[in-house]
Every structure is written in C-alpha cells, then in structure tokens.
Amino acid sequence: MNFVEELKWRGMVHNMMPGTEELLEKEMVTAYLGIDPTADSLHIGHLCGVMMLRHFQRCGHKPLALVGGATGMIGDPSGKSQERNLLDEETLRHNQECIKKQLGKFLDFESDAPNRAELVNNYDWMKDFTFLDFARTVGKHITVNYMMAKDSVQKRLNGEARDGLSFTEFTYQLLQGYDFLHLYETRGCKLQLGGSDQWGNITTGAELIRRTNGGEVFALTCPLVTKADGTKFGKTESGNVWLDARYTSPYKFYQFWLNVSDEDAERYIKIFTSLTREEIDALIAEHKEAPHLRVLQKRLAREVTVMVHSEEDYNAAVEASGILFGNATSDALKRLDEDTLLSVFEGVPQFEVAKSEIEAGIKAVDLFVEKAAIFPSKGEMRKMTQGGGVSLNKEKLTAFDQVITADDLLDEKYLLVQRGKKNYYLIIAK
C-alpha cells in the first residue's frame, strides 16, 4: 500500500517536501508526529494526525508518537493567540500514560514487528540540556531572520495577539527542530508528519539537520479539518469532544458523528476511518440515492465509536439513541447508566420532587399535575391516559391514578414521563 496515495485520495495531504514519496517507496521509513500532552486525553482534533500514523504503520512504515513533555511546558504559538499554561513533570507523565493507552487502539505498540509503534517524550532528552548547551548546539545554526519569517511568528507579532510573542514561545520552533534532529540521529527518523499549521516548525527542523550534519529529511502535513461551513471542527457548545469516556460519554461521542452534515460526512469518513476506497465509494453512492436514511453518518459514527471505545459501547449508544427517537422498550431504558440517561434526555424539562413522597407512594395524577407541571389539569391527564397517550419509563400508563413508588425509579432517582409521542419529562427524586 502506497502511503502518499492512500492519504491523497482521503484528502489528507496539504503540503509535502519533494522526494518524500520516493523515499517511502525505497525503504521502511521511520516518521514522527508530535502530540500535545496538556490533557490526560486526546480529543477528536488530534484524530487526523493519529490516523496519519495509523495509515503509515499499515503501509509498512514505523511510526513514532512524540509526546511533547518539554514543549508542552512552553506552548506552541502556531495557530494560538495566547500562551498556554505550563505543566509540571508529574502531570505530564500521567498525561503521557493516558495518551499511550488511547493510541494503543489505533497503533500496534506491542508486537515484535520491525515497524511497531513507539512512544517517545522529548522531555527525556531535553530535561538535562542546559541553556548554554542549547545555544551552542542549536541556536548558532538558525538565524533570527529565518525564524522571524515563519507565519506563526508573523501572525503573533502583527497584532493578532494583544501581548505579542514571548521569548519562550519564540524558541519553540528551535525546540521542535531539535526533536527532529535528535530522532534523526538516534532513531534514523527521516520524516515528520503534522497538521498544516506545523509546516514552519517542521521545516525549521529539516533546516537544522541540513546545517548540523548535512542530512536530508522530509515532511508531510495534513490540512486542518474544518466543517463545511468553515467553522472549527471538533468543538461543541459544551467544548471539546474527548476520546476518554470520563469527559465525553460514548453516547455523546456517537451522536457527534451521527449529526454531521452530508457534506462533512463524505469527507470525514475518508479521514477518520480505515474503510477502503471501494467501501467508501459504495457508501457515498448509497447515501446519495436516499440521503434521509443517513447511511454515511451511521457508518461513520459506527466506525469511529468502535475504534475509540468498543463494539459494546457502540451498541449501547445506538440503543440509547432509539430510546429518544424510536420505539425502545422499558428494558432498554433500565439498562442505561446514569450519565447516558442524562445525556439522552439533556434539554428535556426536568422537575425535582422529594424522594420521600415517592417512597410513600403517590398517585400519578397528583405527581404529574401538582408536584411536576407536566399536565395543566387532572382532567386533561385523565383523558390522555385513557387514550393511551401517557407513558412512565417507556410503559403505557393504564390508570391515571396508578400509584408510583420507589420501585419505579430508574437508577433509584429518575422517572421518565412521556406525554404523546414527542414530549418527554424527567422527574428527579431528591
């Protein structure tokens, strides 16, 4: 499999140094991609880079995932309008372990294959590097004029940021350049991968290697992923979409992909899955015949959710989606954990009722009219119940004065009331 060809048809090549493709055809190449360790989870903004490494390994080459422990202590000015918070070593090590575990779902770190993936941390070779040594070894090879010409520096100096550019951030491109030099000398790494905003830093590394020891290295960047409307990909109203279930539940993760536009789904299924060209072309053709069935979105959501979480989590997310939008059973509702239940019914009207009143037993009509204003009157509730239009926990209410007790509570805390087909209400027993 040809790595560059694979990336090109997937729309994942933004810029590439001449000679890159020839190098990859000639030998097994070692390449690295840097990952910011400022959190203990990756988010979907990292996924394009991670998929580049995945395809790289599948094409028979050796990927290095570089966790920027040292550079994470400083902050990269590329694409940023302000400096980031600096992290201590203990936090960075914790984040590194969490990130490696997540990357293990995409890359083979464990086998004896010559191209098995490795995780490296630039803190390991930077922590004992003195400022004087750095100035002598690295600083003398790259001119200030060369550094100033980089877009990432120019944008910060030309008033896009209120506070300009600190010396710490200005040196970032030298630190990243030294990573490339170090990995070239110690691991035979000849290629750096990254997002298009990293091009300036990557070419600084290539220039440093050329000026230091005459070596020739290469670079390939992917475009920054955006939505069809030009807005930033990977952000929701509540913030980042994380790969860790503690921060973004599998249900919410699945829903994110399920709800992308048709245009975005066609691009994303190429970038964020390992499906073949033939499979994707067939899915696109099927989708165009019946867009309302959302074939692309459903397959995209399945592939990414299974890859990041598991088949079990995917199935649970589909079942949870059916509770709100389909004819799910009360058993399916009872299987939901509390986080997913709250995610599914986020935004529906909620009412708090004393748990003691439910434990004592309360008539549905009193609960739904007086304690929680689901119905404007007892008469209306009686009429709708008799017509089969009221459900409690996805089961039809047979009598408007049915007694509700603690046995009816979901997760010992919630009651889900449905009025008609589409109106849901959540009663929280406190």
Solvent accessible surface area in square Angstrom, and as a share of the most:
residue,aa,sasa,rsa
1,M,124,0.55
2,N,53,0.27
3,F,3,0.01
4,V,0,0.00
5,E,90,0.40
6,E,19,0.09
7,L,0,0.00
8,K,97,0.41
9,W,42,0.15
10,R,3,0.01
11,G,42,0.40
12,M,1,0.00
13,V,39,0.22
14,H,105,0.47
15,N,56,0.29
16,M,53,0.24
17,M,32,0.14
18,P,126,0.79
19,G,29,0.28
20,T,0,0.00
21,E,39,0.18
22,E,111,0.50
23,L,11,0.05
24,L,15,0.07
25,E,119,0.53
26,K,152,0.64
27,E,64,0.29
28,M,91,0.41
29,V,2,0.01
30,T,15,0.09
31,A,0,0.00
32,Y,3,0.01
33,L,10,0.05
34,G,43,0.41
35,I,6,0.03
36,D,50,0.26
37,P,1,0.01
38,T,49,0.28
39,A,33,0.26
40,D,20,0.10
41,S,2,0.01
42,L,1,0.00
43,H,44,0.20
44,I,1,0.00
45,G,45,0.43
46,H,40,0.18
47,L,0,0.00
48,C,10,0.06
49,G,12,0.12
50,V,0,0.00
51,M,0,0.00
52,M,0,0.00
53,L,0,0.00
54,R,52,0.19
55,H,0,0.00
56,F,0,0.00
57,Q,22,0.10
58,R,104,0.38
59,C,20,0.12
60,G,37,0.36
61,H,13,0.06
62,K,27,0.11
63,P,0,0.00
64,L,0,0.00
65,A,0,0.00
66,L,6,0.03
67,V,0,0.00
68,G,6,0.05
69,G,0,0.00
70,A,11,0.09
71,T,8,0.05
72,G,1,0.01
73,M,49,0.22
74,I,31,0.16
75,G,1,0.01
76,D,8,0.04
77,P,7,0.04
78,S,3,0.02
79,G,75,0.72
80,K,88,0.37
81,S,73,0.47
82,Q,137,0.61
83,E,78,0.35
84,R,55,0.20
85,N,129,0.66
86,L,115,0.57
87,L,37,0.18
88,D,86,0.45
89,E,72,0.32
90,E,144,0.65
91,T,51,0.30
92,L,3,0.01
93,R,74,0.27
94,H,95,0.42
95,N,5,0.03
96,Q,24,0.11
97,E,107,0.48
98,C,31,0.18
99,I,1,0.01
100,K,73,0.31
101,K,163,0.69
102,Q,23,0.10
103,L,0,0.00
104,G,40,0.39
105,K,100,0.42
106,F,10,0.04
107,L,8,0.04
108,D,55,0.28
109,F,23,0.09
110,E,151,0.68
111,S,45,0.29
112,D,137,0.71
113,A,35,0.27
114,P,104,0.66
115,N,23,0.12
116,R,94,0.34
117,A,2,0.01
118,E,48,0.21
119,L,30,0.15
120,V,9,0.05
121,N,3,0.02
122,N,1,0.00
123,Y,32,0.12
124,D,70,0.36
125,W,44,0.15
126,M,23,0.10
127,K,100,0.42
128,D,121,0.63
129,F,48,0.20
130,T,73,0.43
131,F,142,0.59
132,L,132,0.66
133,D,64,0.33
134,F,21,0.09
135,A,42,0.33
136,R,175,0.64
137,T,56,0.32
138,V,0,0.00
139,G,27,0.26
140,K,150,0.64
141,H,42,0.19
142,I,8,0.04
143,T,73,0.42
144,V,92,0.53
145,N,125,0.64
146,Y,56,0.21
147,M,7,0.03
148,M,73,0.32
149,A,72,0.56
150,K,25,0.11
151,D,107,0.55
152,S,18,0.12
153,V,2,0.01
154,Q,62,0.28
155,K,108,0.46
156,R,11,0.04
157,L,77,0.38
158,N,109,0.56
159,G,62,0.60
160,E,120,0.54
161,A,9,0.07
162,R,231,0.84
163,D,127,0.66
164,G,22,0.21
165,L,32,0.16
166,S,37,0.24
167,F,134,0.56
168,T,55,0.32
169,E,1,0.01
170,F,33,0.14
171,T,20,0.12
172,Y,21,0.08
173,Q,6,0.03
174,L,13,0.06
175,L,17,0.08
176,Q,19,0.08
177,G,0,0.00
178,Y,31,0.12
179,D,3,0.01
180,F,0,0.00
181,L,3,0.02
182,H,38,0.17
183,L,1,0.00
184,Y,50,0.19
185,E,103,0.46
186,T,79,0.46
187,R,101,0.37
188,G,41,0.39
189,C,0,0.00
190,K,62,0.26
191,L,0,0.00
192,Q,3,0.01
193,L,2,0.01
194,G,6,0.06
195,G,17,0.16
196,S,23,0.15
197,D,52,0.27
198,Q,35,0.16
199,W,65,0.23
200,G,20,0.19
201,N,6,0.03
202,I,0,0.00
203,T,25,0.15
204,T,0,0.00
205,G,0,0.00
206,A,14,0.11
207,E,29,0.13
208,L,1,0.00
209,I,0,0.00
210,R,136,0.50
211,R,89,0.33
212,T,49,0.29
213,N,71,0.36
214,G,58,0.56
215,G,11,0.11
216,E,124,0.56
217,V,8,0.05
218,F,18,0.07
219,A,0,0.00
220,L,0,0.00
221,T,0,0.00
222,C,5,0.03
223,P,42,0.26
224,L,104,0.52
225,V,26,0.15
226,T,56,0.33
227,K,63,0.27
228,A,48,0.37
229,D,109,0.57
230,G,55,0.53
231,T,71,0.41
232,K,140,0.59
233,F,13,0.05
234,G,3,0.03
235,K,85,0.36
236,T,57,0.33
237,E,190,0.85
238,S,101,0.65
239,G,25,0.24
240,N,40,0.21
241,V,5,0.03
242,W,53,0.19
243,L,8,0.04
244,D,27,0.14
245,A,53,0.41
246,R,152,0.56
247,Y,106,0.40
248,T,11,0.07
249,S,17,0.11
250,P,25,0.16
251,Y,13,0.05
252,K,70,0.30
253,F,0,0.00
254,Y,11,0.04
255,Q,24,0.11
256,F,29,0.12
257,W,0,0.00
258,L,27,0.13
259,N,98,0.50
260,V,13,0.08
261,S,55,0.36
262,D,60,0.31
263,E,114,0.51
264,D,8,0.04
265,A,0,0.00
266,E,51,0.23
267,R,84,0.31
268,Y,2,0.01
269,I,0,0.00
270,K,49,0.21
271,I,11,0.05
272,F,1,0.00
273,T,1,0.00
274,S,28,0.18
275,L,13,0.07
276,T,63,0.37
277,R,127,0.46
278,E,129,0.58
279,E,74,0.33
280,I,0,0.00
281,D,77,0.40
282,A,62,0.48
283,L,18,0.09
284,I,18,0.09
285,A,55,0.43
286,E,91,0.41
287,H,7,0.03
288,K,130,0.55
289,E,152,0.68
290,A,21,0.16
291,P,63,0.40
292,H,144,0.64
293,L,92,0.46
294,R,81,0.30
295,V,25,0.15
296,L,1,0.01
297,Q,0,0.00
298,K,107,0.45
299,R,75,0.27
300,L,0,0.00
301,A,0,0.00
302,R,82,0.30
303,E,41,0.18
304,V,0,0.00
305,T,0,0.00
306,V,46,0.27
307,M,27,0.12
308,V,5,0.03
309,H,21,0.09
310,S,41,0.26
311,E,77,0.35
312,E,136,0.61
313,D,49,0.25
314,Y,31,0.12
315,N,78,0.40
316,A,53,0.41
317,A,2,0.01
318,V,60,0.35
319,E,61,0.27
320,A,0,0.00
321,S,12,0.08
322,G,26,0.25
323,I,0,0.00
324,L,43,0.21
325,F,146,0.61
326,G,33,0.32
327,N,158,0.81
328,A,24,0.19
329,T,81,0.47
330,S,12,0.08
331,D,83,0.43
332,A,4,0.03
333,L,3,0.01
334,K,121,0.51
335,R,153,0.56
336,L,17,0.08
337,D,82,0.42
338,E,67,0.30
339,D,99,0.51
340,T,15,0.09
341,L,3,0.01
342,L,62,0.31
343,S,18,0.12
344,V,5,0.03
345,F,0,0.00
346,E,112,0.50
347,G,77,0.74
348,V,27,0.15
349,P,67,0.42
350,Q,88,0.39
351,F,49,0.20
352,E,112,0.50
353,V,8,0.05
354,A,45,0.35
355,K,61,0.26
356,S,73,0.47
357,E,60,0.27
358,I,0,0.00
359,E,101,0.45
360,A,91,0.70
361,G,27,0.26
362,I,19,0.10
363,K,98,0.41
364,A,0,0.00
365,V,8,0.05
366,D,36,0.19
367,L,0,0.00
368,F,0,0.00
369,V,26,0.15
370,E,111,0.50
371,K,89,0.38
372,A,0,0.00
373,A,75,0.58
374,I,3,0.01
375,F,3,0.01
376,P,103,0.65
377,S,50,0.32
378,K,80,0.34
379,G,39,0.38
380,E,77,0.34
381,M,0,0.00
382,R,102,0.37
383,K,158,0.67
384,M,59,0.27
385,T,7,0.04
386,Q,134,0.60
387,G,68,0.66
388,G,28,0.27
389,G,19,0.18
390,V,0,0.00
391,S,11,0.07
392,L,11,0.06
393,N,11,0.05
394,K,33,0.14
395,E,96,0.43
396,K,133,0.56
397,L,5,0.03
398,T,122,0.71
399,A,41,0.31
400,F,49,0.20
401,D,60,0.31
402,Q,63,0.28
403,V,83,0.48
404,I,0,0.00
405,T,46,0.27
406,A,40,0.31
407,D,138,0.71
408,D,43,0.22
409,L,18,0.09
410,L,10,0.05
411,D,73,0.38
412,E,132,0.59
413,K,68,0.29
414,Y,4,0.02
415,L,0,0.00
416,L,2,0.01
417,V,0,0.00
418,Q,26,0.11
419,R,59,0.22
420,G,25,0.24
421,K,180,0.76
422,K,175,0.74
423,N,65,0.33
424,Y,14,0.05
425,Y,23,0.09
426,L,0,0.00
427,I,0,0.00
428,I,17,0.08
429,A,3,0.03
430,K,134,0.57
